[in-house]
Amino acid sequence: MSSKGVNIQPAEGGLGVLLIGLGAVSTTFIAGVEAVRKGLGKPIGSLTQMGTIRLGKRTEGRVPKIKELVPLAELGQLRFGAWDIFDENAFEAAITAGVLQKELLNQLKPELEAIRPMKAVFDSRYVKKLQGTHVKQAASKWQQVEQLREDIREFQKKSRVARLVVIWCGSTEIFIRPQPVHESLKSFEEGLRRNDENIPSSMLYAYAALKEGIPFANGAPNLTLEIPALLELARENRVPVCGKDFKTGQTLLKTIIAPGLKARLLGLSGWFSTNILGNRDGEVLNDPDSFKTKEESKLSVLHHILQPHIYPDLYQNFHHLVRINYYPPRGDNKEGWDNLDIFGWLGYPMEIKIDFLCRDSILAAPLVLDLALFLDLARRADMYGIQEWLSFYFKSPMTLPELYPEHDLFIQLMKLKNTLRYLRGEEQITHLGLDYYQ
Ligand SMILES: NC(=O)c1ccc[n+]([C@@H]2O[C@H](COP(=O)([O-])OP(=O)(O)OC[C@H]3O[C@@H](n4cnc5c(N)ncnc54)[C@H](O)[C@@H]3O)[C@@H](O)[C@H]2O)c1
């Protein structure tokens, strides 16, 4: 099927990327973009920068870069801003995070030092391990939202950008279940006025962005956008949103390996995952309430991919355990061990061991870049509400309540690319291919 495509506004003018949290992921992203601009490194891991897309028949040989197919902002058009509860500029924060080498950071010092975080909206009831010093004072959550909206407008004016996107790269908040106050925009706004405790800081940022008509992505496992009130606002203001929890490290590997086991109908009796990491994220996750938010996000993945209700002989009652251990000597260089107990023909057992010495923020940075550029594209194409085609980037992709999320990385990629083909009126690729032979 081919269509005429969708009318997309051109990517003219600057694009402001406002990051909530100026920690390991944000600084690795910003410094990375600056390094690529200066020719000091390559944007490895980024689909928008390096990815290609096949168009039409295999015999046509049309394989442009994704950024040649759809109009995306160029790296030179990006301007960065951030909020954080610590008053460190991006250079200092990058040194604290300890991800990138000082030698590289020194070459980017003027650009990074120029990025000073705005005062955060923060309440340590929602992130128990942190105490902020660079935090807004206001009498109510409603007023905090007003201050955030003012920050956004001020940033846009000062940096003279044409458009903005906002991405949550802040710490993981405690686990919160949807409550009546989240049910509608009206009840949510009443809740803001009376400081309802079920509205954590992340929802204030999301509300402020959506009120300003700015796309929002949630890189952490917090509930944030996944409440009817904010989805209603996104639809009302025609703003695209997506989340949640960047898919990096161990979960990335899970969504690569599990579809393979299922494709070959190999059974699974258990999957044990344990991690050691020593960055600030690890410290926050050392609190059981924040860990619970992360755990929920990590556990659902295998179930959705393996579908035990459809394959009871292979996947019923498999054991799935996930542990994260805060171990400071490791810093951002996490180590994740996986033990898979699988079984094959006639039920004979086998084991797979994986030891992934990964760098969390190195895996996350290109996702932030792609999400900023694709959300901006979605806005210019008048796509709004949940952007399921961006599931590729998340551990717990957002969907409509009546749909189950798609976790298989390869289906997610196909969905993303078919969405881009659709936007440009190119044929969908089904991989049928019979016509070559008949
Ligand atoms: N690194 C990865 O691969 C990865 C993968 C998936 C999800 N995440 C999530 O992304 C988030 C960022 O990870 P990180 O490694 O950069 O963590 P980090 O601790 O280095 O950075 C988070 C920053 O957010 C700030 N912060 C906390 N609450 C805030 C608030 N209300 N307003 C403004 N700033 C606030 C903290 O002060 C800190 O500087 C975490 O929630 C993490 O769970 C990271």
The ligand as a MOL file (V3000), in Angstrom:
LIG
                    3D

  0  0  0     0  0            999 V3000
M  V30 BEGIN CTAB
M  V30 COUNTS 44 48 0 0 0
M  V30 BEGIN ATOM
M  V30 1 N 21.6310 5.2570 31.8570 0
M  V30 2 C 20.7750 4.4300 31.3070 0
M  V30 3 O 21.1250 3.5940 30.5290 0
M  V30 4 C 19.3300 4.5360 31.6520 0
M  V30 5 C 18.4710 3.6180 31.0910 0
M  V30 6 C 17.1210 3.6920 31.3570 0
M  V30 7 C 16.6500 4.6750 32.1880 0
M  V30 8 N 17.5010 5.5450 32.7610 0 CHG=1
M  V30 9 C 16.9430 6.5190 33.6650 0
M  V30 10 O 17.3170 7.8140 33.2540 0
M  V30 11 C 17.4020 8.6210 34.3900 0
M  V30 12 C 18.7400 9.3500 34.3510 0
M  V30 13 O 19.8080 8.4290 34.5150 0
M  V30 14 P 21.2500 8.9620 34.8840 0
M  V30 15 O 22.1600 7.7900 34.8480 0
M  V30 16 O 21.5660 10.1620 34.0670 0 CHG=-1
M  V30 17 O 21.0440 9.3870 36.4180 0
M  V30 18 P 21.7860 10.5440 37.2270 0
M  V30 19 O 21.4830 10.2740 38.6580 0
M  V30 20 O 23.2100 10.6930 36.8010 0
M  V30 21 O 21.0340 11.8650 36.7480 0
M  V30 22 C 19.7470 12.2040 37.1390 0
M  V30 23 C 19.7490 13.6830 37.4830 0
M  V30 24 O 18.4020 14.0670 37.7280 0
M  V30 25 C 18.4230 15.0380 38.7500 0
M  V30 26 N 17.0720 15.1410 39.2810 0
M  V30 27 C 16.4120 14.3030 40.0980 0
M  V30 28 N 15.1640 14.7450 40.3300 0
M  V30 29 C 15.0250 15.8960 39.6080 0
M  V30 30 C 13.9620 16.8200 39.4330 0
M  V30 31 N 12.7800 16.6460 40.0350 0
M  V30 32 N 14.1650 17.8680 38.6270 0
M  V30 33 C 15.3600 18.0600 38.0060 0
M  V30 34 N 16.4090 17.2250 38.1420 0
M  V30 35 C 16.2350 16.1590 38.9340 0
M  V30 36 C 19.4850 14.5340 39.7140 0
M  V30 37 O 19.9750 15.5620 40.5300 0
M  V30 38 C 20.5450 14.0100 38.7450 0
M  V30 39 O 21.5320 14.9860 38.4400 0
M  V30 40 C 17.2180 7.7160 35.6100 0
M  V30 41 O 15.8790 7.7990 36.0510 0
M  V30 42 C 17.4870 6.3710 35.0570 0
M  V30 43 O 16.8020 5.3420 35.7700 0
M  V30 44 C 18.8460 5.5020 32.5020 0
M  V30 END ATOM
M  V30 BEGIN BOND
M  V30 1 1 1 2
M  V30 2 2 2 3
M  V30 3 1 2 4
M  V30 4 1 4 5
M  V30 5 2 4 44
M  V30 6 2 5 6
M  V30 7 1 6 7
M  V30 8 2 7 8
M  V30 9 1 8 9
M  V30 10 1 8 44
M  V30 11 1 9 10
M  V30 12 1 9 42
M  V30 13 1 10 11
M  V30 14 1 11 12
M  V30 15 1 11 40
M  V30 16 1 12 13
M  V30 17 1 13 14
M  V30 18 2 14 15
M  V30 19 1 14 16
M  V30 20 1 14 17
M  V30 21 1 17 18
M  V30 22 2 18 19
M  V30 23 1 18 20
M  V30 24 1 18 21
M  V30 25 1 21 22
M  V30 26 1 22 23
M  V30 27 1 23 24
M  V30 28 1 23 38
M  V30 29 1 24 25
M  V30 30 1 25 26
M  V30 31 1 25 36
M  V30 32 1 26 27
M  V30 33 1 26 35
M  V30 34 2 27 28
M  V30 35 1 28 29
M  V30 36 1 29 30
M  V30 37 2 29 35
M  V30 38 1 30 31
M  V30 39 2 30 32
M  V30 40 1 32 33
M  V30 41 2 33 34
M  V30 42 1 34 35
M  V30 43 1 36 37
M  V30 44 1 36 38
M  V30 45 1 38 39
M  V30 46 1 40 41
M  V30 47 1 40 42
M  V30 48 1 42 43
M  V30 END BOND
M  V30 END CTAB
M  END
